Amino acid sequence: MKKNIIYIALLGMMSLMTISCESELDIEKHGNMGSMEDYYTTDENINTATASLYLEMRGFYYNWFFVKNLLSDDVWCGGGQRGDNGEMEKLNEYRFDSNHGMIESLYSGLYAIIYKANLIIDKTEGGTAVMKHAINEAKVFRAFGHFELVTLFGTAPVVDHLLEPGEYRKGNSTPAELWACVEKDLTEAINSGMLPSKNSANDAETGIRVTKEFAQALLGKAYLFQGKNSEAASMLDNVITSNKYALFDGEYDAQFHAAANNNCESLFELQKRFDPEQMWNQFDMLFLMQGWRTSVLSYSGTALEVLALGTYGFNNPRKSLYDAFVEWEGADGYRLSKTIMNYDQMKAFGVDIQPGNNVYGNEGYFFWKNQSLKEDCVVDQSFFQGVQFIDLKVMRYAEVLLMAAEAQLAIGNSAKALEYINMVRVRAKEKPLSAITLSDIKTEKRLELCNECVRYQDLVRWGDAKTAMANQGKDVPAFAADGVQWNWHNDKYGFQDKNVLLPIPLKELELNPNMQQNAGW
């Protein structure tokens, strides 16, 4: 029932945004609908504004997902052929500059989330429970926006209120100012008493919105990224000891499908819905882009029965990721088998490369964990597979455990760090470790959370990015039945010192003379 209320509000917002325009000459006016100044004065309007904020985040997710994963060392850009998506290739091969469309959209998208959060925080008048809840929920969204800005762009402006006209051209902020804003918003939201907690790990309703524990996990992550390890350990332990979350105990890969939406491991995911009558409100290119390149493959047997066909072949796993799995848990590792297939496994499953074709941006390995199945589709459209109802994951409990393990190890509590990492390993059907190092945590985190928007920022903060991605983009593969071909080569490639921060988009600099570009760009 609670989930339906959210969706009614979301659909109401969609209706408002899609009503066709009609001439004023043909419409009699029936009063004043009000202004922004008096809109945020009723619970009904506040719920609609909150739904709009969630919709903003859901619309932003696609760009956020692809930018961060393409910048990591886990995936090849892929696609149908060279140049299928040049902007994505530039990201993946480190050939982008400050005038890059996806980086610009990521930057502006974060500020769009912050703006809608600020509308609720600054404009809400009244002290009802609905209003107080909305304000503190919005603070978590605003903190999320500033967290991404500081970890990706470093010097983007803090926008912690609705700007007056004289403030539109804000200059750069310092990382310290951005972090302070993140901490303040999350601390206030957590201490407000207005964010709900799940009733139990299996409560699939309360967690469809921001919870107190998600705010704590995000604050713990912010502390960890700043090297405030004691604070991170304490905050993340709050989530763990709440007993409101648990590692998913079904088949490992099942948690990434629609049937397991809002499962016990989900800290926060953006909601989709199975509703054929409103299927285009669920439209999203995310899984359409990531599914295997249907046009160059043939399908039979089990694969033909269960897979959602009609997908584009982006974000293919690199051999280095597959090899890391094999080194850590063996070629027959349970988690590996639920995450990646090699070509022999693909053929056994019923998928083969069509004669004379190859799979661009691929070394012979294929993600399984993020493949949509027929059962995930609102409508199974093999010609254009864009209406899945798989929720969009922002954070899950495994990440909390591995962040907590890192923080505990950093403050000398190796026993607790070992406990947390082994919880993840046991779920992966791996032998528990008897001792733990930071290298162990880095490896475990890479494997557990591959292609989940985590790896790139971790590599940067650990100081490992330049080593891991020094040659990224130098050569680009395609995979055919007889092996890997390396037909594309770049003179400009790889992570450089300047890539520690993304560039402030050129458009922002052209419009705002008070902004300075990040070093090296």
N, C-alpha and C positions, 0 to 999 in steps of 0.2 A: 504494500500500500504506500509506504513512504517513497519507494522508488517511483511509483506512478505519479505522485505529487510533483516530484522534480521534473519528470518528463512532460507533464501537463504545462508546467511553467516554461520549459524549454520550447515546447511546440508553440506556446502562445507568443514567445519572442520571435520565433521563426515566422509566424503568421504576420506579425506586425511588420517584419522586415520585407515580406514578399507581396503585400497588398499592392495592387496595381494603382498607378496614378490616374486620376480623372480630372477633367477640367473644372475649375472653380465655377465656371459659368453654368455647369450642369448640376452642381451640388449645393444644396441649401445648408448653411452652417448652423449647427445646433449647440452653440456654446463653446466655451474655452476649455480645451483639454488640459490646461495648466502649463507651467514652465518647469525648468529644471529646479528652480528654487523651492517649489512646493511639491515636487513629484515624490521625494523621498520621505514622505510623512505618513504612509500607511503600510501595514504589514504586507498587504497584497502587492504593492509596488516594490517594496524591498525584496520580496521573493522573486519578482520578475527581474529586478536588477541583478540579484545573485545568480539567477539562471543565465543571464546574459554574460556574466563573468565566467561561468563554467563553459559556456559556448565559445567564448573568446579563447580560453585555454585549449579547448578541443580543436578549434580551427587552427591554432598555432602549432599543435603537436606534430604534424607531418614535417614541417620545416625543421623544428627542433630535433626530431628524431634523426632525420637524414644528415643534417649538418654535423652533428656530434659523432655519429657512427662512421660517416665517410672520412672524417678527420683522424679516426683511430687506425691502428695497425691490424684490425681484425678482419676488415672486409675489402674486397674489390668493388669498385663502382658498378661494373656490369652493365646490363642493358642489352639491346638487340645487336648493336654494332658500334664501332668507334664513332663518337660524335652523337650518339643517341640522346644523351643529355650532357652537353658540354659543360654546363655549370657544375654538375655533380662531379664530373671527371676532374675539373680544376681543383675542387676541394680535395678529392681523394689523392690527387697527385701533387698537391702543394704547388699549384701553378696559379693560384688566385691572387687578386690584388684588392685594393680598397673599393673597387667598383664592381663588386660581385653581388648579384641579385639575391642569392639565398642568404648571404651574410647580412645584407641590408634588411631583408624580411625578418630574419631572426632578431635583429636589433630593434626594429620598429615593432615587431610582435611582442617583445618583452615589455616595451613601453605601453602598448595597447592594453596588456593585462594590468599593468600598474595603474594606468589611467582609470580603467573601470573599477579597480579596487579603491582608488582615491575618491571616486564619485560616491561610493557607498560610505566610506569612512568619513568624508568631510561633509556630505550633504544630508545624511540621515538625521532626522529630527524626531525625537521621542525615545522613550526608554523601555519599549516592550521587549520581551524575551526574543522575539523574532529579530528585532533591530539589533540588539546586543550581539546575538549570534552572528548576524550578517557582518557586522563591523569587524568582529574578531576573525571570522572566516576570511574576510577581505584582507586583513593584515597578513595572513599566511600566504595568500596569493601574491601580495606586494613583496613579501620577503622572498618568495620563490623567484620573482622577477629580478630583484636586486642580487640574489645569489648567482643567478646565471650571468648577469651583467658583470659582476666583479670577477667571476672565475673565467669568463671567456674574453671580456673586453678590458677589464681592469680599471679603466679610468672613466667609464661612462658616468653621466651625471646622476646623482641621487635625486629622485623625484618623490618626496614623501608627503606631498599635498597637492591639491589642484593649483596649477600655476596661474598667477595673474599675468596679464599681457606683458608687463615689464619683465617677467621672468622667463619668457619663452626661449630666450637664447642663453641658456645656462652654460657655464664652462665645465671643464672636466672636474670630476670629483676624485679624491684619492681612494685607494683601496680601503684604507682605514675608515673613511666616511661611509663607504658602501657597506662594509662589514658591520659597522655600528648600527646602521639602519636595519639590516637583516636581524641582528641580535635583538634590537629593541622591539621590533614588530612581533617576532616570535615569542619573546619572553612575555610581552603583554598579552598576547593571545592565549598562551598556555596558562598564565596566572589569572585569566579573566573568569574562569569557571563557566564560560559559555560554550566552549567547544565540547562536543559529546565524545564519549568513549564507547567502543563496542561493548556489548553485554558479555560476549565471549568470543573466542577465536572464530567460531563458526557463525557469528552474527553477520549475515550477508546484506543487511539493510542499512544499519547505522554507518557502515564504512563507505557508502556510496558518496558521502560528502567528507569534507576535511574533518579529521578527528584530532583530539588533543595529542594522541600518540604520533600521528603524522607530523604535527608541528614540532614535537620533541625530536623526532628522527631528523627532520630538516635542520633544526638548531644544532643537534649533535653533529651533523654533517658539516655545518658551517664552522663549528669549533674545530673539527678535525682538519679542515682545509686551512685553518689559520695556525695550526700547530698547538692549539689549546687542548692538549690531550686529556688532562684531568677533567676539564669541563665536558669534553666530548664523551669520555668514558661514563661519567655520571649521568649525562642526559640520555645517552643511548641505553644505559641500563634501566632507566625509567620505562622505556618501551618494552624491553625484554622481560622485566619483572612484573609488568602489568598483566602478563598472561593473556593478553587480548589478541595475540597473533601467534602463529605457528607455521613451521615449514609444511608445505603441501605434502600430504602423505599418499596421494595417488601416484599413477605413473608420472614421472618427472615432466614429460612433455605435455601432459593433459592440462596443466595449469595455464598454458598459453592459448587455450581455446575457449570459445564462447560458453561452453557448458560449465566452465570453472570461473566465470566472471565473479568478482568479489569473493574469492575464496579466502581461506584463513591466512594466506601468505601476503595478501594485498594490503599495503599501507595506504596506497592511493592509486586509483585508476579512474580514467574519464569514461563516462558511461555511454554504452551503445544499447540498442534495443531491438528485439525481434518483433517487427511490426511491418508486414508487407504493405499495409495501406500507407505507411509513412516511410517507405524504404529509402527515399532520396534524402530524408533527414539524417540517415545513417551513412550516406555516401562518403567514402574516404578512399584516397588512392594508396594508402599505406600498404595494405596487403596485396593489392593489385601490383604495385611496383616490386615488392620483395619476392613474390612467388616465382618459381622457376620459369625460364624463358620458353613458354609453351610452343611458340612458333617454330623452334628448331628441335623439339623433342617429340618422340612418339610415346604413347601411353597404352598400357594394357594391364590386365589382371587387377590386382588390388589397387594399384595407383589410379587406374581409370575409374574405379568404383568410389574412391574416397577423396581424391584431391579436387580442389576447386581449380579448374583449368581456366586459361585465358589470362595469364599473368606475364610480367615483363622482365624478370630476371635481374633486378638490381640487388646490391648488397649480398654478394657471394663471399663465403668464408675463404680466407687466405690459407695456403698450405701451412704457414707458420702457426696459425691458430690450431689447425688440425694436429700438427706435430706436437704442440704444447699439450694438448689433450693426451696424445699417445704417450708422451714422456711422463706425464703425471699419473695417468690411470690405466695405461695400456691400450692396445689397439681394440680390445673388446670391452672397454670401459662402459659401464651402464649409462652414465651421463653423456658420454661422447655419442653413444648410439641414439640417444634421444635428442641430440643437438645437431649433429652433422652426419651426412651420408657421403661416403666416397663413391666413385663411379661404379665399382663392382656391386656395391649395395644398392645403388640406384637401379641397375639392370635387374637385380634379383627382385626388386620391388615392382618392376614393370615399366621403368622409364629408360629410354635409350635415345641417343643422339641420332637424328635423321641422317641418312647417308648424304655426304657432301656438305653437311653443315657443321658448325662449331658453336660453342657457347662463349660469347665474348666476356672478357673480364672474369675469367674462371680458370682455376688450376685443377679441376677435376673433383671439387668438393662442393657440397650443396647443403645449405641450412635446412634442417628439418623443424627445429623448434618454432620457427615463425611462419611455417606454411599454413595457409588457410585451407580448411577442409570443406567439403560440401555442406557438412552439418553446421559450419560457422556462417553460412550465407543466409541473409534475409531472403534473397532470391538467387539461385545458382545461375549466373550469367556467364557462360564459358567464353563469350565474345568480349566481355569487359567486366572483370570480376571486382566490382567496387562497392558492394553493399554487404560487407560482413558485419556481424554484431559482436565481434570480439572487443572487449573493453581495451582502452589504451593505457598501458601500465606506466606509471610515473615512478613508483618505488615499491619494492617488495621486501619482505622480512629478511630474506637471505642477505640483502645489502646491509641491513641494520646489523646483523650478526657479524659480518665481515668488517664493517667499520668499527664496531665495538671491539673486535679482536685486535685491530690495529691500534686503537687508542689504549687498550689495556696493556698491550705489549710495550708501547711507548712509555708508559708510566711504571713499568717493571712488574706488572701483574701477569706473568706468563701463564700461570695456571688458568686464570679466567680466559685469557686469549686462546689458550689451547681448547678449553671447553667450548667456546663459541665457534671456532673454525671446525672443530670435529662434529658439531651439530650439522653443519653444512655438508661435511664429507660423508657422514653416516647416511644422510638422506640420498647422497649420490652413490651409495653403496661402495664407498671406498674405505680402506682400513684407516682407523683413527691415527693421527700423528701422536708420537710420544714426546716430541719437542717441537718448538715453533720458532720461526724466524720471520722477519718482514718479507723476505723473498717468498716464503710459503704463502703468506697472505696475498701478496701481489698475484701469484700464479692462480691461487684458488679463486680470487675475485675475477680474474680475466676469464676463466673457464665458466664459472657460475653465471656471470652477468654479461657474457659476450653478446654484442649487438643490442644492448639495452641502455645505451646513452650514458654509460658510466666511464668507460675505459679512457677516453681522450683526456678528460679533465684530471683523472688520476695520474696519467703519464706525465702531464705537465707539472702537477704539484709535487710529484715524487722526483722531478728532475730527470726522468727517463725518456722523455719524448724525443729528444734529438738523437739518442742512440737507437731507439726502437724504430724511428721513422726516417732515418738519415737518407735512405735510398728509395723511399716511397715515391712511386711515380716514374722512376728511371726507365723501367720496362713494364709493359702491360701485356698480359697473356690472353689467349683464347684456348679453349679446350676442345679437342676433337677426339673421336673414338681411338685414334692412334697416338694420342698424347698431347702435351702442352706445346703451343706455338707462341713465340714471343715476337710479334710482328710490329709492335709500336714502341717507339723510344722517344724520350724527352730530354732536352738539354737542361731545362729548368725543372727541378724536382726536389722533393725532400724537405723535412722540417728544418728550418733555420732558426737562429737566435730570435729573430723578430716574431716568430710564430708562437712564442710564449703567450702573447696576447693576439687576439684577432684585431684586424684594423677597424678603427672607427669608420663607418661607411662614408665614402666620398660625398654622397649626397648631403649627409649631416654637416660636413665641413663646409660645403658650398653655401648652405643655408644659414650656418651659424658661425660667424667669425670668432666667437669666443671659445670654440672648441679647438683643441690641439690633437694632432694625430699621434697614435702610439709609436714608440721608438721603432725605427727601421722601415716603416711603411711610407 
